[in-house]
Amino acid sequence: MFSGEYKHNLDSKGRIIMPVKFREAIGDSFVITRGLDKNLYVYSHEEWDKFCEKLSALPLSSREARNFSLLFLSGATDCETDKQGRFLIPPTLREYANLEKEVTVTGSGNKLAIWSSEKLQERISSIDTDQMADDLYEKGIII
């Protein structure tokens, strides 16, 4: 399970360093794709295969399911780290997530997320933790 966050800068070629803590767990080869929050998701090949199985089980008759698959599959790219632990984020994915200079790599359970550092701070600042705790308590998720 991935957790934590690490800030890095994109270099002039659009590469970032995979944090050592995450690199050990995800390996030197992985899949990067669009995320749901104008961020990017990074999956180990094992987790990506599990995710793709779930996608293939979605009904083709559902426009929402087709859009969901389109979002993830059309942007999916195999990546490898170089000897310095850097990997290239393709231009289309950088554009989707508004990655310009400073990015934050966060652990997100079974995957990683790559955010524009500014966008991540905005997102975290917008969370109403009291309301969230109340909602989750009502659903029986938090005690």
KEKE-3310 file (N, C-alpha, C; in steps of 0.2 Angstrom, whole numbers, plus 5000, padded with zeros to 4 digits):
npx = (5004:5003:5009:5011:5020:5029:5039:5044:5053:5049:5060:5068:5065:5053:5054:5053:5059:5057:5052:5062:5057:5045:5049:5055:5045:5036:5043:5055:5048:5032:5015:5008:4994:4980:4972:4957:4956:4961:4974:4988:4989:4999:5003:5008:5013:5007:4996:4990:4986:4976:4967:4963:4956:4945:4940:4937:4926:4916:4900:4898:4887:4885:4887:4894:4903:4910:4916:4924:4933:4939:4945:4955:4962:4966:4976:4986:5002:5017:5031:5048:5061:5076:5094:5096:5084:5074:5059:5050:5037:5024:5020:5006:5000:5006:5000:4987:4986:4991:5004:5019:5031:5034:5030:5020:5021:5011:5006:4993:4985:4984:4990:5000:4999:5001:5003:5000:5009:5003:4989:4986:4988:4977:4967:4967:4966:4952:4945:4932:4934:4927:4914:4916:4920:4909:4900:4906:4906:4892:4890:4895:4909:4919:4924)
npy = (4994:5011:5026:5043:5058:5066:5080:5085:5092:5095:5091:5099:5091:5085:5075:5067:5062:5046:5044:5036:5027:5024:5018:5007:4999:4999:4996:4996:4998:5003:5008:5023:5034:5044:5052:5053:5066:5077:5073:5062:5044:5031:5014:4998:4985:4973:4978:4986:4977:4970:4981:4983:4971:4973:4984:4979:4971:4980:4986:4987:4994:5004:5021:5029:5019:5017:5029:5030:5020:5025:5036:5031:5021:5026:5035:5028:5023:5014:5015:5017:5018:5027:5025:5035:5035:5043:5046:5048:5059:5058:5071:5074:5069:5077:5089:5086:5085:5097:5099:5108:5113:5111:5096:5084:5068:5056:5044:5032:5021:5007:5012:5026:5044:5058:5074:5092:5102:5114:5112:5101:5106:5116:5107:5099:5110:5113:5103:5099:5094:5091:5089:5079:5069:5067:5063:5051:5044:5042:5033:5022:5020:5026:5025)
npz = (5000:4995:5002:5008:5003:4990:4984:4968:4955:4938:4924:4910:4900:4903:4913:4929:4945:4952:4968:4980:4990:4984:4972:4975:4978:4967:4956:4942:4931:4925:4923:4918:4918:4914:4928:4940:4945:4937:4938:4938:4937:4943:4940:4946:4935:4939:4946:4937:4927:4935:4936:4923:4920:4927:4920:4908:4911:4911:4905:4888:4883:4891:4891:4900:4906:4894:4892:4904:4903:4891:4896:4905:4897:4885:4888:4893:4897:4895:4906:4911:4923:4923:4926:4935:4942:4936:4926:4911:4908:4897:4885:4882:4894:4904:4900:4902:4916:4920:4923:4926:4933:4947:4955:4964:4971:4976:4988:4985:4990:4981:4971:4964:4964:4953:4955:4950:4961:4966:4962:4970:4983:4983:4982:4994:5003:5001:5006:5017:5032:5044:5039:5030:5039:5046:5036:5032:5044:5046:5036:5041:5040:5047:5064)
capx = (5000:5007:5006:5016:5020:5036:5039:5050:5053:5050:5066:5067:5063:5047:5055:5054:5062:5052:5054:5065:5052:5040:5053:5057:5038:5032:5048:5058:5044:5026:5010:5005:4988:4976:4968:4951:4956:4966:4981:4990:4989:5004:5001:5013:5010:5002:4989:4987:4982:4969:4962:4961:4951:4939:4937:4934:4920:4911:4896:4899:4881:4885:4891:4898:4908:4915:4920:4928:4938:4943:4950:4961:4966:4969:4982:4990:5009:5022:5036:5053:5065:5083:5098:5095:5077:5069:5055:5047:5029:5022:5017:4999:4998:5008:4995:4980:4987:4994:5011:5023:5037:5034:5024:5020:5020:5007:5004:4986:4983:4987:4993:5003:4996:5006:4999:5003:5009:4998:4983:4985:4987:4970:4962:4967:4963:4945:4941:4929:4936:4921:4908:4919:4920:4902:4897:4909:4903:4885:4890:4899:4916:4924:4921)
capy = (5000:5017:5032:5048:5062:5069:5085:5085:5097:5092:5094:5102:5085:5082:5069:5067:5057:5042:5043:5029:5023:5021:5015:5000:4995:4999:4993:5000:4998:5004:5011:5029:5036:5050:5051:5056:5073:5081:5071:5056:5038:5026:5008:4993:4981:4969:4982:4988:4971:4969:4986:4982:4966:4976:4989:4974:4968:4985:4985:4991:4997:5010:5027:5031:5014:5018:5036:5029:5016:5029:5041:5027:5017:5030:5039:5023:5023:5011:5019:5014:5023:5027:5024:5040:5035:5047:5044:5053:5059:5061:5078:5074:5068:5083:5094:5084:5086:5104:5099:5113:5113:5107:5091:5080:5061:5054:5037:5032:5014:5002:5016:5032:5049:5063:5081:5098:5104:5119:5109:5096:5110:5118:5101:5098:5115:5113:5098:5101:5088:5090:5086:5072:5064:5066:5058:5044:5041:5040:5027:5017:5019:5028:5025)
capz = (5000:4995:5006:5009:4997:4989:4979:4964:4949:4931:4921:4904:4895:4906:4918:4936:4949:4956:4975:4981:4994:4979:4967:4978:4978:4961:4952:4937:4925:4927:4919:4920:4914:4917:4934:4940:4947:4933:4940:4934:4941:4941:4943:4944:4930:4942:4948:4930:4924:4939:4934:4916:4920:4929:4915:4902:4913:4911:4899:4882:4881:4895:4889:4906:4906:4889:4894:4910:4899:4887:4900:4907:4892:4879:4890:4897:4894:4899:4908:4914:4926:4921:4931:4941:4944:4932:4920:4906:4908:4890:4884:4883:4901:4907:4898:4906:4923:4921:4926:4923:4936:4954:4955:4970:4970:4982:4988:4985:4991:4977:4965:4965:4960:4952:4955:4950:4968:4967:4962:4976:4989:4982:4983:5001:5007:4999:5010:5024:5036:5048:5035:5028:5045:5048:5031:5033:5050:5044:5031:5045:5037:5052:5070)
cpx = (5004:5004:5012:5016:5027:5035:5045:5048:5053:5056:5064:5064:5056:5048:5055:5057:5057:5055:5057:5061:5047:5043:5054:5050:5035:5037:5051:5053:5036:5021:5008:5000:4985:4972:4961:4950:4960:4973:4982:4990:4995:5003:5007:5010:5005:4995:4986:4983:4976:4964:4959:4956:4945:4936:4934:4928:4914:4907:4897:4893:4881:4890:4896:4904:4913:4919:4925:4934:4942:4948:4956:4965:4969:4975:4987:4997:5014:5028:5042:5058:5072:5087:5098:5088:5072:5065:5052:5040:5028:5019:5010:4996:5000:5003:4989:4981:4990:5000:5016:5030:5037:5028:5025:5018:5017:5006:4996:4983:4987:4990:4997:4999:5001:5001:5003:5003:5004:4991:4981:4984:4980:4965:4962:4964:4955:4941:4939:4929:4930:4916:4910:4918:4913:4898:4900:4906:4896:4885:4893:4906:4921:4920:4922)
cpy = (5006:5022:5037:5053:5065:5074:5084:5090:5093:5095:5096:5097:5082:5076:5071:5061:5053:5042:5036:5025:5020:5017:5007:4995:4994:4996:4998:5001:4998:5007:5018:5031:5042:5047:5054:5063:5077:5079:5065:5050:5034:5020:5003:4989:4976:4972:4984:4983:4970:4974:4985:4976:4969:4981:4984:4971:4973:4984:4990:4996:5004:5016:5029:5026:5015:5024:5034:5025:5020:5034:5037:5024:5021:5034:5035:5023:5019:5015:5015:5020:5022:5025:5029:5040:5039:5043:5049:5053:5062:5067:5078:5073:5074:5088:5093:5086:5093:5104:5103:5112:5109:5102:5087:5073:5059:5047:5037:5025:5010:5006:5022:5037:5055:5069:5087:5100:5109:5116:5104:5101:5113:5113:5100:5103:5116:5108:5100:5094:5086:5086:5080:5067:5062:5061:5051:5040:5038:5034:5021:5015:5021:5028:5031)
cpz = (5000:4999:5007:5003:4997:4983:4975:4958:4942:4928:4914:4899:4898:4910:4925:4939:4953:4963:4976:4985:4989:4974:4969:4977:4971:4955:4947:4931:4927:4922:4922:4915:4918:4924:4934:4942:4944:4936:4936:4939:4939:4945:4941:4939:4933:4943:4942:4927:4928:4937:4927:4915:4922:4924:4909:4904:4913:4905:4894:4880:4885:4892:4894:4907:4900:4890:4899:4907:4895:4891:4902:4902:4887:4881:4893:4893:4898:4900:4912:4917:4923:4927:4937:4944:4941:4927:4917:4907:4901:4890:4885:4890:4905:4906:4902:4913:4925:4925:4922:4926:4942:4954:4962:4968:4976:4982:4988:4985:4986:4971:4968:4961:4959:4951:4953:4958:4970:4967:4968:4982:4989:4984:4991:5005:5006:5003:5016:5028:5041:5045:5032:5033:5046:5043:5031:5039:5049:5040:5035:5043:5043:5059:5075)
residu = (MET:PHE:SER:GLY:GLU:TYR:LYS:HIS:ASN:LEU:ASP:SER:LYS:GLY:ARG:ILE:ILE:MET:PRO:VAL:LYS:PHE:ARG:GLU:ALA:ILE:GLY:ASP:SER:PHE:VAL:ILE:THR:ARG:GLY:LEU:ASP:LYS:ASN:LEU:TYR:VAL:TYR:SER:HIS:GLU:GLU:TRP:ASP:LYS:PHE:CYS:GLU:LYS:LEU:SER:ALA:LEU:PRO:LEU:SER:SER:ARG:GLU:ALA:ARG:ASN:PHE:SER:LEU:LEU:PHE:LEU:SER:GLY:ALA:THR:ASP:CYS:GLU:THR:ASP:LYS:GLN:GLY:ARG:PHE:LEU:ILE:PRO:PRO:THR:LEU:ARG:GLU:TYR:ALA:ASN:LEU:GLU:LYS:GLU:VAL:THR:VAL:THR:GLY:SER:GLY:ASN:LYS:LEU:ALA:ILE:TRP:SER:SER:GLU:LYS:LEU:GLN:GLU:ARG:ILE:SER:SER:ILE:ASP:THR:ASP:GLN:MET:ALA:ASP:ASP:LEU:TYR:GLU:LYS:GLY:ILE:ILE:ILE)
# end
